Amino acid sequence: MRPVYALASGSTQAAPVSPWIWALTVAAYVLPIVYAVSLFFGEGRTPYDRITGTKVTRRPERSEESSS
């Protein structure tokens, strides 16, 4: 069975994979891992939340609102 990139190139010999394909492949694996790890370390905020400056805050309970 020939590799997919050999089928796409139409060649019977396996061609070397270009560096930008490797970069995209690495990014496709690294970005989701960074996203998931960021939820459990630090402040528990994702990279997107950090970039946009978003913070989730807890609204006070009703009993706390009436006593203040």
Backbone bond lengths (Angstrom), bond angles and torsions (degrees), N, CA, C in turn:
res aa  C-N    CA-C-N  psi(-1)  N-CA   C-N-CA  omega(-1)  CA-C   N-CA-C  phi
1 M - - - 1.450 - - 1.526 108.80 -
2 R 1.328 116.30 131.90 1.458 120.77 -179.44 1.526 110.48 -85.52
3 P 1.332 117.47 148.06 1.470 120.22 176.58 1.522 110.94 -63.89
4 V 1.316 115.99 156.71 1.462 121.58 -177.67 1.520 111.74 -59.76
5 Y 1.332 117.62 -42.65 1.464 118.43 -177.89 1.524 111.32 -65.74
6 A 1.326 118.17 -27.96 1.462 120.29 176.26 1.524 109.85 -71.83
7 L 1.322 117.36 -37.18 1.465 120.67 177.21 1.532 110.58 -65.63
8 A 1.326 116.23 -39.66 1.461 120.12 -178.49 1.522 111.25 -68.20
9 S 1.302 117.11 -33.38 1.459 118.94 -178.29 1.525 112.01 -81.98
10 G 1.328 116.88 -12.92 1.442 120.21 179.04 1.509 113.50 77.69
11 S 1.312 116.87 14.73 1.456 121.41 -177.53 1.520 109.82 -106.16
12 T 1.310 115.66 154.71 1.462 119.61 176.32 1.523 110.56 -87.55
13 Q 1.330 117.60 -14.07 1.458 121.26 177.70 1.523 108.58 -102.73
14 A 1.321 115.26 143.55 1.461 120.18 178.11 1.524 109.75 -69.89
15 A 1.309 115.78 123.91 1.459 120.84 178.71 1.530 108.97 -90.41
16 P 1.327 117.03 152.17 1.468 118.61 177.33 1.537 110.17 -65.88
17 V 1.296 115.35 143.89 1.464 120.90 179.84 1.516 108.22 -80.43
18 S 1.324 116.63 132.30 1.461 119.53 -177.02 1.527 110.48 -71.36
19 P 1.325 116.63 153.11 1.469 121.34 -176.35 1.526 113.96 -59.98
20 W 1.331 118.64 -33.32 1.466 118.62 -179.09 1.521 111.45 -69.97
21 I 1.321 117.99 -27.48 1.465 120.61 174.46 1.524 109.31 -67.83
22 W 1.332 116.82 -42.10 1.465 120.31 176.97 1.522 110.15 -62.52
23 A 1.325 117.71 -42.04 1.472 121.22 -179.49 1.531 110.62 -62.39
24 L 1.313 117.41 -43.85 1.467 120.23 178.63 1.530 111.68 -65.64
25 T 1.312 116.24 -38.02 1.464 120.18 178.54 1.520 110.91 -65.12
26 V 1.329 116.69 -44.01 1.464 120.45 178.19 1.524 110.02 -62.72
27 A 1.318 117.87 -44.18 1.463 121.44 179.35 1.527 111.33 -62.11
28 A 1.321 116.83 -37.97 1.463 120.44 -179.94 1.520 111.94 -64.79
29 Y 1.310 118.10 -26.84 1.460 121.48 177.46 1.523 112.14 -91.97
30 V 1.328 117.48 -38.53 1.460 121.09 -174.21 1.528 112.08 -73.99
31 L 1.312 118.67 -43.69 1.465 120.54 -175.94 1.525 113.59 -59.75
32 P 1.321 120.52 -46.91 1.474 118.54 177.39 1.534 112.92 -64.59
33 I 1.326 116.83 -33.66 1.464 119.56 178.41 1.526 110.19 -66.56
34 V 1.331 117.17 -44.10 1.469 121.33 177.87 1.522 109.86 -61.70
35 Y 1.318 117.87 -42.00 1.458 122.57 179.41 1.534 110.42 -60.03
36 A 1.331 116.97 -48.30 1.462 121.19 -178.44 1.526 111.77 -67.18
37 V 1.329 117.40 -42.14 1.461 120.88 -179.32 1.522 110.69 -65.65
38 S 1.324 117.86 -36.49 1.465 120.85 -178.70 1.526 112.23 -64.73
39 L 1.316 118.63 -21.88 1.463 120.98 177.47 1.523 112.13 -69.86
40 F 1.326 117.22 -27.40 1.458 121.03 -174.18 1.527 113.76 -102.93
41 F 1.316 118.24 -10.80 1.460 121.30 -179.32 1.517 109.79 -121.93
42 G 1.322 115.48 155.82 1.460 120.24 179.68 1.516 110.88 72.61
43 E 1.304 116.19 -132.96 1.461 121.72 -177.28 1.519 112.74 -88.96
44 G 1.306 117.73 -0.52 1.466 120.26 -179.59 1.518 112.95 78.14
45 R 1.318 115.70 21.73 1.464 120.30 179.39 1.516 109.48 -105.56
46 T 1.323 115.90 143.64 1.459 120.97 179.13 1.528 109.95 -77.48
47 P 1.326 118.01 163.10 1.471 120.19 177.92 1.533 112.11 -57.18
48 Y 1.335 117.49 -38.04 1.459 119.93 179.16 1.529 110.61 -62.70
49 D 1.327 117.33 -41.62 1.465 120.73 177.89 1.521 111.28 -63.42
50 R 1.309 116.79 -39.00 1.467 120.27 179.22 1.527 111.39 -66.88
51 I 1.323 116.81 -41.85 1.467 120.89 -178.84 1.524 110.97 -65.11
52 T 1.329 116.63 -42.76 1.467 120.28 -177.17 1.516 113.25 -85.30
53 G 1.342 117.42 -10.99 1.458 120.65 179.35 1.519 113.06 78.82
54 T 1.309 117.91 20.54 1.461 122.40 -178.54 1.519 110.41 -78.38
55 K 1.330 116.04 136.87 1.460 121.74 174.13 1.519 108.26 -133.90
56 V 1.304 115.54 139.63 1.462 121.15 176.09 1.516 107.29 -100.07
57 T 1.317 116.26 125.68 1.460 120.70 178.90 1.514 109.54 -118.16
58 R 1.304 115.52 153.64 1.460 121.02 179.57 1.521 109.43 -89.57
59 R 1.314 115.26 133.18 1.453 120.80 178.15 1.529 108.37 -80.15
60 P 1.334 118.72 138.74 1.464 119.54 -179.11 1.524 111.75 -62.65
61 E 1.326 115.17 151.73 1.462 120.91 177.36 1.525 109.92 -67.69
62 R 1.309 117.04 158.24 1.470 121.14 -179.24 1.532 111.98 -60.61
63 S 1.325 117.41 -39.09 1.474 119.91 179.89 1.526 111.07 -62.74
64 E 1.328 117.60 -35.21 1.453 121.66 177.72 1.519 111.26 -70.68
65 E 1.354 117.81 -34.89 1.464 121.90 179.79 1.528 110.33 -66.09
66 S 1.338 117.85 -42.40 1.452 120.65 -175.13 1.528 111.31 -73.81
67 S 1.353 118.62 -26.65 1.467 119.90 -179.00 1.518 111.63 -83.39
68 S 1.339 119.42 -15.94 1.463 120.90 -177.72 1.497 112.23 -85.07
